[in-house]
Amino acid sequence: MSMALSEPVVGRMQPSVVALLSTGAVLSTAFLLHRHLADQPGGRALALSLFLGVLFGIFLQRSRFCFYCVSRDFLEQRDARGLLGILAALAVGTLGYHAVFGAFLPDPAPGRLPPGAHIGPVSAVLAGAALLFGVGMALAGSCVSAQLYRLGEGVLTAPAALLGNLLGFILGLRVWNPLYLGYIQEAPVLWLPHLVGYEGSLALQLLSLGGLAVLLSLWHRCPPATSSSTPAWWQRRWPAHVGGLLIGGLAVVAFLRVQPLGVTSELGSLARTLADRQAWLPERLEGLDSFRGCATAVKETLWSHNGAFVVGLVLGALAAAVLAGDFRLQRPSLSALLRNLLGGALMGMGAMLALGCTVGTLLSGIMAGAVSGWVFLLFAGVGLVMGWRVRRHTGWQ
């Protein structure tokens, strides 16, 4: 009798024990990397980047903070909760960024920009690059940051998308010079505090975000309840607005202590290093190294701030996914691999030419009051809808 009663208990306990042990192993790995990085030159900032990346990965994974996923929810079901979470992140980040800017750059005079902020030139190239990125995001099923956290969930199409990112970056680097000389070189770098001051920039952005939130709330339809069972607290998904608030706060801390949030600088640098060693690039990339944002560079050391951040993101997402029971390895079809490779290539090329992606140019850019961030949001949104329609009409799964 006791044997019969004990067997179900063991069966129920075993997955939880495995999850806890696996999560402990992942976090221990992150801690050991943290200690290793702290001993290197400039290691404190590297270690902090890794720690912030772990937090970012946990926040992304638990709140399902994926630009394409939440946009698809709205397009197909009129579920606006995810998009409202993104607006919450932008609002919190806008408040924090403007407070930091006001303290360190009291006079936003023309010609002066906050160091390191994602404030880029506004040109036709930016619009086209954002459009490419949006189409690629829809084809691949998620943006670059979501591909990284999905890698932590065991999604085996993510490596194909990330390989596509590298190929797309190389293509973008190869066409950079004519586009820079023809369109970007003379393009204005528009920063709202230059135009209307900090108070005007803050008011304009919060009013815009509030207006979008009102429109989304009016269009929102509550989804039907899917299950009456209540999962354990560590298995519950976080509400989108909770994830948005946490990510907005994390963005401010990251900018203040290390650098703005972004995930494509390391991928772009890897692509540039590979292409440079293979002599696939021109001897000089005109003006590229003078821009802020998710800048690329030929790698001379193993670790970089953004590289540590990306590694932390994957480790944090892996720990959160394993603990919640979201980690699942699934064999992808050849069609899915090709779709992700193509979508990743479009995202990589778009991110290279736009000097960032939905995290760098869009999130960090809009938080900083950059007009380039709003332009990226508009055209990436248009591209996303185009790619979503292509998938629906072709049935490309």
Secondary structure, 3 states (H helix, E strand, C coil): CHHHHHHHHHHHHHHHHHHHHHHHHHHHHHHHHHHHHHCCCCHHHHHHHHHHHHHHHHHHHHHCCCHHHHHHHHHHHCCCHHHHHHHHHHHHHHHHHHHHHHHHCCCCCCCCCCCCCCCCECCHHHHHHHHHHHHHHHHHCCCHHHHHHHHHCCECCHHHHHHHHHHHHHHHHHCHHHHHHHHHCCCCECEHHHHHHHHHHHHHHHHHHHHHHHHHHHHCCCCCCCCCCCCCHHHCCCCHHHHHHHHHHHHHHHHHHCCCCCCCHHHHHHHHHHHHHCCCCCCCCCCHHHCCCCCCCCCCCCCCHHHHHHHHHHHHHHHHHHHHCCCCCECCCHHHHHHHHHHHHHHHHHHHHHCCCHHHHHHHHHHCCEHHHHHHHHHHHHHHHHHHHHHHHHCCC
